[in-house]
Amino acid sequence: MCFAAPARVVEVGPGFAMIERGAERLPILLHLLDEPVAVGDWLAVQAQRFAVARLSAGEAAELLDLYQRIEHQLGDHERVTA
C-alpha cells in the first residue's frame, strides 16, 4: 500500500514539478494529473515520484496535521515498548 504525502510546488517545468516537503526538494512527474499545476499549489505525491491530485491548502494542512499526530503516537509507542 502506498499513501500520498502533501507537498508544495516551488517550480514547474514541462511534465514535471519541483516540490518542497520540509527541507527536502524533489522533482516529481505530473503525467497523472488532468489539470495544470502552478507554483504554490499543493499536490498529493505518491512514492516520492508522482503527483496524483491537487490539494487545497486546507486539505494539505489537514493531512500534514494527521501525519504529525501519527508520527507522534508512533514515537510514544516506541518509548513505551523499548
PDB file of N, CA, C and O in Angstrom:
ATOM      1  N   MET A   1       0.847  -1.173   0.000  1.00  0.00           N
ATOM      2  CA  MET A   1       0.000   0.000   0.000  1.00  0.00           C
ATOM      3  C   MET A   1       0.896   1.241   0.000  1.00  0.00           C
ATOM      4  O   MET A   1       1.951   1.268   0.634  1.00  0.00           O
ATOM      5  N   CYS A   2       0.457   2.239  -0.710  1.00  0.00           N
ATOM      6  CA  CYS A   2       1.209   3.479  -0.811  1.00  0.00           C
ATOM      7  C   CYS A   2       0.294   4.637  -0.406  1.00  0.00           C
ATOM      8  O   CYS A   2      -0.870   4.670  -0.805  1.00  0.00           O
ATOM      9  N   PHE A   3       0.797   5.563   0.365  1.00  0.00           N
ATOM     10  CA  PHE A   3      -0.022   6.716   0.722  1.00  0.00           C
ATOM     11  C   PHE A   3       0.546   7.955   0.060  1.00  0.00           C
ATOM     12  O   PHE A   3       1.714   7.996  -0.326  1.00  0.00           O
ATOM     13  N   ALA A   4      -0.295   8.956  -0.062  1.00  0.00           N
ATOM     14  CA  ALA A   4       0.115  10.205  -0.702  1.00  0.00           C
ATOM     15  C   ALA A   4       0.465  11.234   0.364  1.00  0.00           C
ATOM     16  O   ALA A   4      -0.265  11.411   1.339  1.00  0.00           O
ATOM     17  N   ALA A   5       1.576  11.899   0.167  1.00  0.00           N
ATOM     18  CA  ALA A   5       2.026  12.931   1.092  1.00  0.00           C
ATOM     19  C   ALA A   5       1.855  14.300   0.440  1.00  0.00           C
ATOM     20  O   ALA A   5       2.177  14.463  -0.737  1.00  0.00           O
ATOM     21  N   PRO A   6       1.354  15.285   1.182  1.00  0.00           N
ATOM     22  CA  PRO A   6       1.204  16.625   0.610  1.00  0.00           C
ATOM     23  C   PRO A   6       2.555  17.318   0.459  1.00  0.00           C
ATOM     24  O   PRO A   6       3.439  17.188   1.305  1.00  0.00           O
ATOM     25  N   ALA A   7       2.689  18.058  -0.645  1.00  0.00           N
ATOM     26  CA  ALA A   7       3.916  18.808  -0.899  1.00  0.00           C
ATOM     27  C   ALA A   7       3.574  20.044  -1.714  1.00  0.00           C
ATOM     28  O   ALA A   7       2.655  20.021  -2.533  1.00  0.00           O
ATOM     29  N   ARG A   8       4.312  21.119  -1.489  1.00  0.00           N
ATOM     30  CA  ARG A   8       4.067  22.386  -2.187  1.00  0.00           C
ATOM     31  C   ARG A   8       4.978  22.501  -3.409  1.00  0.00           C
ATOM     32  O   ARG A   8       6.160  22.165  -3.353  1.00  0.00           O
ATOM     33  N   VAL A   9       4.403  22.983  -4.513  1.00  0.00           N
ATOM     34  CA  VAL A   9       5.143  23.166  -5.763  1.00  0.00           C
ATOM     35  C   VAL A   9       5.978  24.447  -5.675  1.00  0.00           C
ATOM     36  O   VAL A   9       5.465  25.511  -5.327  1.00  0.00           O
ATOM     37  N   VAL A  10       7.281  24.328  -5.996  1.00  0.00           N
ATOM     38  CA  VAL A  10       8.161  25.500  -5.978  1.00  0.00           C
ATOM     39  C   VAL A  10       8.689  25.855  -7.367  1.00  0.00           C
ATOM     40  O   VAL A  10       9.256  26.929  -7.569  1.00  0.00           O
ATOM     41  N   GLU A  11       8.496  24.939  -8.326  1.00  0.00           N
ATOM     42  CA  GLU A  11       8.939  25.186  -9.701  1.00  0.00           C
ATOM     43  C   GLU A  11       8.167  24.243 -10.617  1.00  0.00           C
ATOM     44  O   GLU A  11       7.871  23.109 -10.239  1.00  0.00           O
ATOM     45  N   VAL A  12       7.841  24.710 -11.822  1.00  0.00           N
ATOM     46  CA  VAL A  12       7.117  23.879 -12.782  1.00  0.00           C
ATOM     47  C   VAL A  12       7.875  23.874 -14.103  1.00  0.00           C
ATOM     48  O   VAL A  12       8.329  24.916 -14.576  1.00  0.00           O
ATOM     49  N   GLY A  13       8.004  22.689 -14.690  1.00  0.00           N
ATOM     50  CA  GLY A  13       8.621  22.533 -15.993  1.00  0.00           C
ATOM     51  C   GLY A  13       7.724  21.658 -16.858  1.00  0.00           C
ATOM     52  O   GLY A  13       6.652  21.255 -16.407  1.00  0.00           O
ATOM     53  N   PRO A  14       8.125  21.358 -18.067  1.00  0.00           N
ATOM     54  CA  PRO A  14       7.296  20.530 -18.939  1.00  0.00           C
ATOM     55  C   PRO A  14       7.182  19.087 -18.421  1.00  0.00           C
ATOM     56  O   PRO A  14       8.141  18.318 -18.479  1.00  0.00           O
ATOM     57  N   GLY A  15       6.006  18.741 -17.923  1.00  0.00           N
ATOM     58  CA  GLY A  15       5.751  17.387 -17.446  1.00  0.00           C
ATOM     59  C   GLY A  15       6.241  17.083 -16.047  1.00  0.00           C
ATOM     60  O   GLY A  15       6.075  15.963 -15.565  1.00  0.00           O
ATOM     61  N   PHE A  16       6.847  18.066 -15.380  1.00  0.00           N
ATOM     62  CA  PHE A  16       7.332  17.811 -14.023  1.00  0.00           C
ATOM     63  C   PHE A  16       7.150  19.060 -13.158  1.00  0.00           C
ATOM     64  O   PHE A  16       6.904  20.158 -13.657  1.00  0.00           O
ATOM     65  N   ALA A  17       7.276  18.858 -11.865  1.00  0.00           N
ATOM     66  CA  ALA A  17       7.296  19.965 -10.912  1.00  0.00           C
ATOM     67  C   ALA A  17       8.360  19.655  -9.870  1.00  0.00           C
ATOM     68  O   ALA A  17       8.623  18.495  -9.554  1.00  0.00           O
ATOM     69  N   MET A  18       8.959  20.700  -9.349  1.00  0.00           N
ATOM     70  CA  MET A  18       9.860  20.563  -8.209  1.00  0.00           C
ATOM     71  C   MET A  18       9.000  20.855  -6.991  1.00  0.00           C
ATOM     72  O   MET A  18       8.351  21.898  -6.911  1.00  0.00           O
ATOM     73  N   ILE A  19       9.002  19.927  -6.047  1.00  0.00           N
ATOM     74  CA  ILE A  19       8.199  20.105  -4.841  1.00  0.00           C
ATOM     75  C   ILE A  19       9.105  20.299  -3.644  1.00  0.00           C
ATOM     76  O   ILE A  19      10.277  19.924  -3.654  1.00  0.00           O
ATOM     77  N   GLU A  20       8.533  20.890  -2.618  1.00  0.00           N
ATOM     78  CA  GLU A  20       9.238  21.077  -1.357  1.00  0.00           C
ATOM     79  C   GLU A  20       8.425  20.402  -0.274  1.00  0.00           C
ATOM     80  O   GLU A  20       7.233  20.662  -0.108  1.00  0.00           O
ATOM     81  N   ARG A  21       9.092  19.535   0.453  1.00  0.00           N
ATOM     82  CA  ARG A  21       8.462  18.835   1.570  1.00  0.00           C
ATOM     83  C   ARG A  21       9.416  18.933   2.737  1.00  0.00           C
ATOM     84  O   ARG A  21      10.420  18.223   2.796  1.00  0.00           O
ATOM     85  N   GLY A  22       9.096  19.824   3.670  1.00  0.00           N
ATOM     86  CA  GLY A  22      10.042  20.117   4.740  1.00  0.00           C
ATOM     87  C   GLY A  22      11.252  20.807   4.139  1.00  0.00           C
ATOM     88  O   GLY A  22      11.108  21.782   3.403  1.00  0.00           O
ATOM     89  N   ALA A  23      12.436  20.314   4.443  1.00  0.00           N
ATOM     90  CA  ALA A  23      13.665  20.894   3.896  1.00  0.00           C
ATOM     91  C   ALA A  23      14.096  20.195   2.618  1.00  0.00           C
ATOM     92  O   ALA A  23      15.136  20.531   2.051  1.00  0.00           O
ATOM     93  N   GLU A  24      13.318  19.236   2.159  1.00  0.00           N
ATOM     94  CA  GLU A  24      13.674  18.423   1.003  1.00  0.00           C
ATOM     95  C   GLU A  24      12.996  18.930  -0.269  1.00  0.00           C
ATOM     96  O   GLU A  24      11.814  19.275  -0.248  1.00  0.00           O
ATOM     97  N   ARG A  25      13.734  18.974  -1.364  1.00  0.00           N
ATOM     98  CA  ARG A  25      13.175  19.315  -2.682  1.00  0.00           C
ATOM     99  C   ARG A  25      13.327  18.105  -3.591  1.00  0.00           C
ATOM    100  O   ARG A  25      14.393  17.492  -3.660  1.00  0.00           O
ATOM    101  N   LEU A  26      12.238  17.767  -4.294  1.00  0.00           N
ATOM    102  CA  LEU A  26      12.248  16.605  -5.171  1.00  0.00           C
ATOM    103  C   LEU A  26      11.548  16.925  -6.484  1.00  0.00           C
ATOM    104  O   LEU A  26      10.549  17.644  -6.491  1.00  0.00           O
ATOM    105  N   PRO A  27      12.062  16.398  -7.602  1.00  0.00           N
ATOM    106  CA  PRO A  27      11.321  16.517  -8.855  1.00  0.00           C
ATOM    107  C   PRO A  27      10.272  15.400  -8.912  1.00  0.00           C
ATOM    108  O   PRO A  27      10.560  14.255  -8.566  1.00  0.00           O
ATOM    109  N   ILE A  28       9.074  15.737  -9.344  1.00  0.00           N
ATOM    110  CA  ILE A  28       8.013  14.735  -9.472  1.00  0.00           C
ATOM    111  C   ILE A  28       7.354  14.871 -10.844  1.00  0.00           C
ATOM    112  O   ILE A  28       7.390  15.934 -11.463  1.00  0.00           O
ATOM    113  N   LEU A  29       6.758  13.784 -11.301  1.00  0.00           N
ATOM    114  CA  LEU A  29       6.091  13.752 -12.592  1.00  0.00           C
ATOM    115  C   LEU A  29       4.628  14.175 -12.458  1.00  0.00           C
ATOM    116  O   LEU A  29       3.975  13.875 -11.459  1.00  0.00           O
ATOM    117  N   LEU A  30       4.125  14.870 -13.471  1.00  0.00           N
ATOM    118  CA  LEU A  30       2.758  15.390 -13.453  1.00  0.00           C
ATOM    119  C   LEU A  30       1.834  14.657 -14.422  1.00  0.00           C
ATOM    120  O   LEU A  30       0.696  15.084 -14.613  1.00  0.00           O
ATOM    121  N   HIS A  31       2.283  13.584 -15.028  1.00  0.00           N
ATOM    122  CA  HIS A  31       1.544  12.911 -16.088  1.00  0.00           C
ATOM    123  C   HIS A  31       0.195  12.347 -15.651  1.00  0.00           C
ATOM    124  O   HIS A  31      -0.673  12.130 -16.497  1.00  0.00           O
ATOM    125  N   LEU A  32      -0.005  12.109 -14.380  1.00  0.00           N
ATOM    126  CA  LEU A  32      -1.271  11.536 -13.902  1.00  0.00           C
ATOM    127  C   LEU A  32      -2.331  12.596 -13.620  1.00  0.00           C
ATOM    128  O   LEU A  32      -3.474  12.256 -13.316  1.00  0.00           O
ATOM    129  N   LEU A  33      -1.971  13.872 -13.717  1.00  0.00           N
ATOM    130  CA  LEU A  33      -2.922  14.952 -13.450  1.00  0.00           C
ATOM    131  C   LEU A  33      -3.572  15.432 -14.731  1.00  0.00           C
ATOM    132  O   LEU A  33      -2.933  15.486 -15.781  1.00  0.00           O
ATOM    133  N   ASP A  34      -4.856  15.783 -14.638  1.00  0.00           N
ATOM    134  CA  ASP A  34      -5.602  16.306 -15.784  1.00  0.00           C
ATOM    135  C   ASP A  34      -5.649  17.818 -15.810  1.00  0.00           C
ATOM    136  O   ASP A  34      -6.136  18.398 -16.781  1.00  0.00           O
ATOM    137  N   GLU A  35      -5.159  18.471 -14.778  1.00  0.00           N
ATOM    138  CA  GLU A  35      -5.249  19.928 -14.678  1.00  0.00           C
ATOM    139  C   GLU A  35      -3.858  20.540 -14.540  1.00  0.00           C
ATOM    140  O   GLU A  35      -2.927  19.883 -14.072  1.00  0.00           O
ATOM    141  N   PRO A  36      -3.722  21.797 -14.948  1.00  0.00           N
ATOM    142  CA  PRO A  36      -2.406  22.443 -14.848  1.00  0.00           C
ATOM    143  C   PRO A  36      -1.997  22.675 -13.398  1.00  0.00           C
ATOM    144  O   PRO A  36      -2.837  22.757 -12.501  1.00  0.00           O
ATOM    145  N   VAL A  37      -0.701  22.778 -13.195  1.00  0.00           N
ATOM    146  CA  VAL A  37      -0.126  22.989 -11.871  1.00  0.00           C
ATOM    147  C   VAL A  37       0.678  24.283 -11.909  1.00  0.00           C
ATOM    148  O   VAL A  37       1.342  24.585 -12.901  1.00  0.00           O
ATOM    149  N   ALA A  38       0.611  25.045 -10.816  1.00  0.00           N
ATOM    150  CA  ALA A  38       1.345  26.312 -10.729  1.00  0.00           C
ATOM    151  C   ALA A  38       2.169  26.333  -9.445  1.00  0.00           C
ATOM    152  O   ALA A  38       1.888  25.602  -8.495  1.00  0.00           O
ATOM    153  N   VAL A  39       3.192  27.187  -9.437  1.00  0.00           N
ATOM    154  CA  VAL A  39       3.992  27.386  -8.233  1.00  0.00           C
ATOM    155  C   VAL A  39       3.054  27.815  -7.100  1.00  0.00           C
ATOM    156  O   VAL A  39       2.195  28.678  -7.280  1.00  0.00           O
ATOM    157  N   GLY A  40       3.236  27.198  -5.938  1.00  0.00           N
ATOM    158  CA  GLY A  40       2.397  27.492  -4.784  1.00  0.00           C
ATOM    159  C   GLY A  40       1.278  26.485  -4.576  1.00  0.00           C
ATOM    160  O   GLY A  40       0.699  26.422  -3.492  1.00  0.00           O
ATOM    161  N   ASP A  41       0.960  25.689  -5.610  1.00  0.00           N
ATOM    162  CA  ASP A  41      -0.070  24.652  -5.467  1.00  0.00           C
ATOM    163  C   ASP A  41       0.404  23.567  -4.510  1.00  0.00           C
ATOM    164  O   ASP A  41       1.603  23.347  -4.334  1.00  0.00           O
ATOM    165  N   TRP A  42      -0.559  22.900  -3.902  1.00  0.00           N
ATOM    166  CA  TRP A  42      -0.285  21.724  -3.085  1.00  0.00           C
ATOM    167  C   TRP A  42      -0.668  20.503  -3.891  1.00  0.00           C
ATOM    168  O   TRP A  42      -1.704  20.491  -4.556  1.00  0.00           O
ATOM    169  N   LEU A  43       0.175  19.459  -3.836  1.00  0.00           N
ATOM    170  CA  LEU A  43      -0.083  18.216  -4.546  1.00  0.00           C
ATOM    171  C   LEU A  43      -0.010  17.041  -3.582  1.00  0.00           C
ATOM    172  O   LEU A  43       0.725  17.067  -2.595  1.00  0.00           O
ATOM    173  N   ALA A  44      -0.793  16.008  -3.893  1.00  0.00           N
ATOM    174  CA  ALA A  44      -0.660  14.725  -3.210  1.00  0.00           C
ATOM    175  C   ALA A  44       0.348  13.925  -4.028  1.00  0.00           C
ATOM    176  O   ALA A  44       0.135  13.677  -5.215  1.00  0.00           O
ATOM    177  N   VAL A  45       1.449  13.520  -3.390  1.00  0.00           N
ATOM    178  CA  VAL A  45       2.552  12.862  -4.092  1.00  0.00           C
ATOM    179  C   VAL A  45       2.709  11.447  -3.558  1.00  0.00           C
ATOM    180  O   VAL A  45       2.790  11.231  -2.348  1.00  0.00           O
ATOM    181  N   GLN A  46       2.750  10.480  -4.482  1.00  0.00           N
ATOM    182  CA  GLN A  46       2.953   9.082  -4.103  1.00  0.00           C
ATOM    183  C   GLN A  46       4.339   8.622  -4.528  1.00  0.00           C
ATOM    184  O   GLN A  46       4.853   9.023  -5.572  1.00  0.00           O
ATOM    185  N   ALA A  47       4.924   7.783  -3.708  1.00  0.00           N
ATOM    186  CA  ALA A  47       6.215   7.152  -3.984  1.00  0.00           C
ATOM    187  C   ALA A  47       7.309   8.184  -4.279  1.00  0.00           C
ATOM    188  O   ALA A  47       8.270   7.882  -4.986  1.00  0.00           O
ATOM    189  N   GLN A  48       7.167   9.382  -3.746  1.00  0.00           N
ATOM    190  CA  GLN A  48       8.128  10.468  -3.955  1.00  0.00           C
ATOM    191  C   GLN A  48       8.432  10.687  -5.431  1.00  0.00           C
ATOM    192  O   GLN A  48       9.525  11.120  -5.796  1.00  0.00           O
ATOM    193  N   ARG A  49       7.438  10.377  -6.282  1.00  0.00           N
ATOM    194  CA  ARG A  49       7.717  10.460  -7.706  1.00  0.00           C
ATOM    195  C   ARG A  49       6.550  10.977  -8.538  1.00  0.00           C
ATOM    196  O   ARG A  49       6.781  11.630  -9.556  1.00  0.00           O
ATOM    197  N   PHE A  50       5.299  10.710  -8.143  1.00  0.00           N
ATOM    198  CA  PHE A  50       4.145  11.019  -8.967  1.00  0.00           C
ATOM    199  C   PHE A  50       3.129  11.882  -8.232  1.00  0.00           C
ATOM    200  O   PHE A  50       2.747  11.571  -7.104  1.00  0.00           O
ATOM    201  N   ALA A  51       2.696  12.957  -8.863  1.00  0.00           N
ATOM    202  CA  ALA A  51       1.577  13.733  -8.336  1.00  0.00           C
ATOM    203  C   ALA A  51       0.301  13.005  -8.737  1.00  0.00           C
ATOM    204  O   ALA A  51       0.116  12.676  -9.908  1.00  0.00           O
ATOM    205  N   VAL A  52      -0.580  12.753  -7.774  1.00  0.00           N
ATOM    206  CA  VAL A  52      -1.822  12.035  -8.070  1.00  0.00           C
ATOM    207  C   VAL A  52      -3.052  12.920  -7.930  1.00  0.00           C
ATOM    208  O   VAL A  52      -4.132  12.545  -8.386  1.00  0.00           O
ATOM    209  N   ALA A  53      -2.908  14.098  -7.302  1.00  0.00           N
ATOM    210  CA  ALA A  53      -4.047  15.013  -7.145  1.00  0.00           C
ATOM    211  C   ALA A  53      -3.558  16.378  -6.699  1.00  0.00           C
ATOM    212  O   ALA A  53      -2.514  16.508  -6.060  1.00  0.00           O
ATOM    213  N   ARG A  54      -4.343  17.402  -7.053  1.00  0.00           N
ATOM    214  CA  ARG A  54      -4.114  18.727  -6.474  1.00  0.00           C
ATOM    215  C   ARG A  54      -4.904  18.797  -5.187  1.00  0.00           C
ATOM    216  O   ARG A  54      -5.994  18.234  -5.084  1.00  0.00           O
ATOM    217  N   LEU A  55      -4.353  19.490  -4.206  1.00  0.00           N
ATOM    218  CA  LEU A  55      -4.998  19.657  -2.908  1.00  0.00           C
ATOM    219  C   LEU A  55      -5.229  21.135  -2.641  1.00  0.00           C
ATOM    220  O   LEU A  55      -4.466  21.985  -3.099  1.00  0.00           O
ATOM    221  N   SER A  56      -6.290  21.437  -1.895  1.00  0.00           N
ATOM    222  CA  SER A  56      -6.445  22.806  -1.404  1.00  0.00           C
ATOM    223  C   SER A  56      -5.465  22.990  -0.248  1.00  0.00           C
ATOM    224  O   SER A  56      -4.953  22.016   0.304  1.00  0.00           O
ATOM    225  N   ALA A  57      -5.213  24.230   0.108  1.00  0.00           N
ATOM    226  CA  ALA A  57      -4.328  24.498   1.246  1.00  0.00           C
ATOM    227  C   ALA A  57      -4.896  23.865   2.518  1.00  0.00           C
ATOM    228  O   ALA A  57      -4.143  23.364   3.353  1.00  0.00           O
ATOM    229  N   GLY A  58      -6.211  23.888   2.664  1.00  0.00           N
ATOM    230  CA  GLY A  58      -6.854  23.289   3.831  1.00  0.00           C
ATOM    231  C   GLY A  58      -6.676  21.780   3.881  1.00  0.00           C
ATOM    232  O   GLY A  58      -6.405  21.215   4.941  1.00  0.00           O
ATOM    233  N   GLU A  59      -6.831  21.122   2.724  1.00  0.00           N
ATOM    234  CA  GLU A  59      -6.635  19.669   2.673  1.00  0.00           C
ATOM    235  C   GLU A  59      -5.193  19.307   3.005  1.00  0.00           C
ATOM    236  O   GLU A  59      -4.939  18.350   3.737  1.00  0.00           O
ATOM    237  N   ALA A  60      -4.253  20.073   2.464  1.00  0.00           N
ATOM    238  CA  ALA A  60      -2.841  19.819   2.750  1.00  0.00           C
ATOM    239  C   ALA A  60      -2.555  19.993   4.238  1.00  0.00           C
ATOM    240  O   ALA A  60      -1.847  19.181   4.834  1.00  0.00           O
ATOM    241  N   ALA A  61      -3.099  21.043   4.837  1.00  0.00           N
ATOM    242  CA  ALA A  61      -2.882  21.288   6.270  1.00  0.00           C
ATOM    243  C   ALA A  61      -3.460  20.153   7.113  1.00  0.00           C
ATOM    244  O   ALA A  61      -2.843  19.725   8.088  1.00  0.00           O
ATOM    245  N   GLU A  62      -4.636  19.668   6.740  1.00  0.00           N
ATOM    246  CA  GLU A  62      -5.247  18.548   7.473  1.00  0.00           C
ATOM    247  C   GLU A  62      -4.379  17.303   7.389  1.00  0.00           C
ATOM    248  O   GLU A  62      -4.156  16.630   8.396  1.00  0.00           O
ATOM    249  N   LEU A  63      -3.889  16.991   6.192  1.00  0.00           N
ATOM    250  CA  LEU A  63      -3.036  15.809   6.032  1.00  0.00           C
ATOM    251  C   LEU A  63      -1.721  15.951   6.792  1.00  0.00           C
ATOM    252  O   LEU A  63      -1.273  15.003   7.438  1.00  0.00           O
ATOM    253  N   LEU A  64      -1.105  17.118   6.721  1.00  0.00           N
ATOM    254  CA  LEU A  64       0.143  17.330   7.452  1.00  0.00           C
ATOM    255  C   LEU A  64      -0.071  17.174   8.954  1.00  0.00           C
ATOM    256  O   LEU A  64       0.763  16.586   9.644  1.00  0.00           O
ATOM    257  N   ASP A  65      -1.186  17.699   9.462  1.00  0.00           N
ATOM    258  CA  ASP A  65      -1.510  17.559  10.882  1.00  0.00           C
ATOM    259  C   ASP A  65      -1.728  16.085  11.249  1.00  0.00           C
ATOM    260  O   ASP A  65      -1.235  15.612  12.273  1.00  0.00           O
ATOM    261  N   LEU A  66      -2.462  15.379  10.410  1.00  0.00           N
ATOM    262  CA  LEU A  66      -2.717  13.954  10.653  1.00  0.00           C
ATOM    263  C   LEU A  66      -1.410  13.169  10.691  1.00  0.00           C
ATOM    264  O   LEU A  66      -1.206  12.353  11.590  1.00  0.00           O
ATOM    265  N   TYR A  67      -0.523  13.406   9.723  1.00  0.00           N
ATOM    266  CA  TYR A  67       0.742  12.685   9.691  1.00  0.00           C
ATOM    267  C   TYR A  67       1.599  13.013  10.907  1.00  0.00           C
ATOM    268  O   TYR A  67       2.295  12.140  11.425  1.00  0.00           O
ATOM    269  N   GLN A  68       1.557  14.268  11.370  1.00  0.00           N
ATOM    270  CA  GLN A  68       2.322  14.635  12.570  1.00  0.00           C
ATOM    271  C   GLN A  68       1.771  13.914  13.794  1.00  0.00           C
ATOM    272  O   GLN A  68       2.537  13.450  14.639  1.00  0.00           O
ATOM    273  N   ARG A  69       0.445  13.817  13.894  1.00  0.00           N
ATOM    274  CA  ARG A  69      -0.153  13.109  15.041  1.00  0.00           C
ATOM    275  C   ARG A  69       0.200  11.624  15.014  1.00  0.00           C
ATOM    276  O   ARG A  69       0.498  11.038  16.055  1.00  0.00           O
ATOM    277  N   ILE A  70       0.168  11.016  13.832  1.00  0.00           N
ATOM    278  CA  ILE A  70       0.546   9.603  13.707  1.00  0.00           C
ATOM    279  C   ILE A  70       2.005   9.415  14.102  1.00  0.00           C
ATOM    280  O   ILE A  70       2.331   8.502  14.860  1.00  0.00           O
ATOM    281  N   GLU A  71       2.878  10.269  13.596  1.00  0.00           N
ATOM    282  CA  GLU A  71       4.296  10.185  13.922  1.00  0.00           C
ATOM    283  C   GLU A  71       4.514  10.325  15.434  1.00  0.00           C
ATOM    284  O   GLU A  71       5.319   9.603  16.021  1.00  0.00           O
ATOM    285  N   HIS A  72       3.791  11.257  16.051  1.00  0.00           N
ATOM    286  CA  HIS A  72       3.900  11.462  17.499  1.00  0.00           C
ATOM    287  C   HIS A  72       3.449  10.210  18.253  1.00  0.00           C
ATOM    288  O   HIS A  72       4.113   9.774  19.193  1.00  0.00           O
ATOM    289  N   GLN A  73       2.315   9.633  17.836  1.00  0.00           N
ATOM    290  CA  GLN A  73       1.815   8.436  18.502  1.00  0.00           C
ATOM    291  C   GLN A  73       2.768   7.261  18.317  1.00  0.00           C
ATOM    292  O   GLN A  73       2.975   6.485  19.251  1.00  0.00           O
ATOM    293  N   LEU A  74       3.343   7.118  17.143  1.00  0.00           N
ATOM    294  CA  LEU A  74       4.314   6.046  16.927  1.00  0.00           C
ATOM    295  C   LEU A  74       5.536   6.243  17.809  1.00  0.00           C
ATOM    296  O   LEU A  74       6.077   5.280  18.353  1.00  0.00           O
ATOM    297  N   GLY A  75       5.970   7.485  17.951  1.00  0.00           N
ATOM    298  CA  GLY A  75       7.098   7.776  18.829  1.00  0.00           C
ATOM    299  C   GLY A  75       6.782   7.439  20.276  1.00  0.00           C
ATOM    300  O   GLY A  75       7.626   6.886  20.981  1.00  0.00           O
ATOM    301  N   ASP A  76       5.564   7.768  20.735  1.00  0.00           N
ATOM    302  CA  ASP A  76       5.151   7.422  22.096  1.00  0.00           C
ATOM    303  C   ASP A  76       5.126   5.910  22.277  1.00  0.00           C
ATOM    304  O   ASP A  76       5.548   5.399  23.314  1.00  0.00           O
ATOM    305  N   HIS A  77       4.629   5.188  21.261  1.00  0.00           N
ATOM    306  CA  HIS A  77       4.550   3.725  21.329  1.00  0.00           C
ATOM    307  C   HIS A  77       5.944   3.111  21.427  1.00  0.00           C
ATOM    308  O   HIS A  77       6.158   2.180  22.204  1.00  0.00           O
ATOM    309  N   GLU A  78       6.882   3.621  20.655  1.00  0.00           N
ATOM    310  CA  GLU A  78       8.239   3.098  20.686  1.00  0.00           C
ATOM    311  C   GLU A  78       8.892   3.317  22.044  1.00  0.00           C
ATOM    312  O   GLU A  78       9.648   2.462  22.506  1.00  0.00           O
ATOM    313  N   ARG A  79       8.612   4.463  22.702  1.00  0.00           N
ATOM    314  CA  ARG A  79       9.183   4.731  24.024  1.00  0.00           C
ATOM    315  C   ARG A  79       8.603   3.773  25.055  1.00  0.00           C
ATOM    316  O   ARG A  79       9.316   3.358  25.969  1.00  0.00           O
ATOM    317  N   VAL A  80       7.328   3.410  24.934  1.00  0.00           N
ATOM    318  CA  VAL A  80       6.681   2.522  25.883  1.00  0.00           C
ATOM    319  C   VAL A  80       7.188   1.102  25.714  1.00  0.00           C
ATOM    320  O   VAL A  80       7.387   0.394  26.702  1.00  0.00           O
ATOM    321  N   THR A  81       7.401   0.673  24.471  1.00  0.00           N
ATOM    322  CA  THR A  81       7.796  -0.716  24.242  1.00  0.00           C
ATOM    323  C   THR A  81       9.313  -0.928  24.277  1.00  0.00           C
ATOM    324  O   THR A  81       9.770  -2.071  24.298  1.00  0.00           O
ATOM    325  N   ALA A  82      10.078   0.125  24.285  1.00  0.00           N
ATOM    326  CA  ALA A  82      11.553  -0.024  24.259  1.00  0.00           C
ATOM    327  C   ALA A  82      12.097  -0.284  25.644  1.00  0.00           C
ATOM    328  O   ALA A  82      13.307  -0.434  25.814  1.00  0.00           O
TER     329      ALA A  82
END
